Amino acid sequence: MLATFRYVVLTAIRDRLFATLLGLAGLVFAVAWFLGDAALAEGRDLSLALAGGTGRALLVTG
């Protein structure tokens, strides 16, 4: 079991999976922040909703 876990972690690090997910998460939050600032009303709520929904989708597919 430990060998399988180590193999998965080493493969993910080698493939730069974690760096890619962090980069995409940063991009998602930046876009959500921008769209929230562009909203006429309830911009903060829109930012949180967009970031939360897209963040969940990113974690599920990543």
C-alpha positions, 0 to 999 in steps of 0.5 A, spaced: 500 500 500 505 504 501 509 503 495 503 504 491 502 511 494 509 513 493 508 511 486 502 515 485 505 521 489 512 521 485 508 520 478 504 526 480 510 530 482 514 528 475 508 530 471 507 537 474 500 535 476 500 539 483 504 545 479 498 545 474 493 545 479 495 550 483 496 555 477 489 553 474 486 555 481 490 561 481 487 563 474 480 561 476 480 565 482 483 571 478 478 571 473 472 570 478 475 576 482 475 580 475 468 578 473 466 580 480 469 587 480 465 588 473 458 586 476 454 592 477 451 589 484 453 583 489 460 583 486 463 579 492 457 574 492 458 573 484 466 572 485 465 567 491 460 563 487 464 563 480 470 561 484 467 556 488 463 552 482 469 553 478 474 550 483 470 544 485 470 542 477 477 543 477 478 539 483 474 533 480 477 533 473 484 534 476 
